[in-house]
Amino acid sequence: MLPPGLLPEGLRDRLPPAAEAQATLTATMMAVFAAHGHERVSPPLVEYEESLGSRLASAQRRELLRFTDPVSQHTLALRSDITGQVGRIAVTRMAAAPRPLRLSYAGPVLRVRGSQLAPERQSQQIGAELIGLDSPAAARAMLALAVEALLAAGVPDLSIDLTLPTLVADLHAAGLPAGTADLPTLQALLDGKDAASLRAHGASAYEPLIAAAGPADAALARLAALPLPAGRLDAVAAVVAALAPLDISVTLDPTERHGFEYQSWLGFSLFGAGLPFEIGRGGSYTLLHPDGTPEAALGFSLYIDSLVEAGLGTTERPRVFLALGTPQAEGEALRAQGFITVAALCEACTPQGCTHIYEAGHARPLA
Ligand SMILES: N[C@@H](Cc1c[nH]c[nH+]1)C(=O)O
């Protein structure tokens, strides 16, 4: 028999005060999105396996937790990302809504496997998507929105790492010589920053991409040496320049692909000082309408679990104990002043866990 209270690997309960902090952080950030015109959508936890992710061009299907629906006999899956679901809404039920369409969402997602560093399988994803545009101005606006939301949540010292997910494939397709390396080999060597093997394959034309990782301005200068697709460098430079007023450290790693399965010319990761994991990720991508028409989009998702773990989102409210028989109106008055009231329900009830006790018409602090 399973020990009582045991949960499957990678799943957990959130207890007080973390569960409340998670809700508070979600509400704080969703309010920022709403204030910038992003309207909330709430897709279901489970969908047809076939439909999850299929609206995003080039999405490799993430590993999904699947099961057969005993009612319809169809294969259903638990979502591992809400962006694809928002995309589905945008190109079906909201296909006629004016563009750019601003949407937001918050909810749990589940991945089949945690990693060694981050074993959790369920996480809370909060995000905003802009559908109909993926210009540098759109990127600037969405990055600024992510930053505003994270600052409102109290995340210290943000930094942004930009990446160009399709760059290597684009350079390869444009004929930049890769010697004996095919595209997957090239990408693997660049993932490993393996300059020696690049040279051994006769693909040294790609070497500047390795050296170009680092602070964004210097990285852009190095990228100028490469025959990038027309306008690409200008677009990235425009995003970098537009981020300068945010006063945030911006780095660029042009070959980083990890976690950017469907993003196109631009991807980004967000970090906070002292927080162990990436706290957000986003970029440009292409949605496919049911008739196959592509539509540009750009957005981001924030992963707030590490913010909760870092203690953000907790509010200290005084908690006052009301002895048995305290008139209802007095409790109401205390709550109106911002107190949490804990009413005794028995003679033996004690003010345990309270910061105050209500006596003689006053809330007296407990030592
Ligand atoms: N949903 C993506 C990030 C993203 C949102 N919009 C575009 N990209 C992720 O969690 O990896």
The ligand as a Gaussian input file, in Angstrom:
#p B3LYP/6-31G(d) Opt

LIG

1 1
 N        5.039000      29.151000     -23.866000
 C        6.452000      29.186000     -24.176000
 C        6.985000      30.603000     -24.210000
 C        6.267000      31.451000     -25.185000
 C        5.128000      32.158000     -25.029000
 N        4.866000      32.759000     -26.202000
 C        5.822000      32.460000     -27.064000
 N        6.662000      31.663000     -26.471000
 C        7.211000      28.388000     -23.118000
 O        6.725000      28.271000     -22.004000
 O        8.276000      27.907000     -23.387000

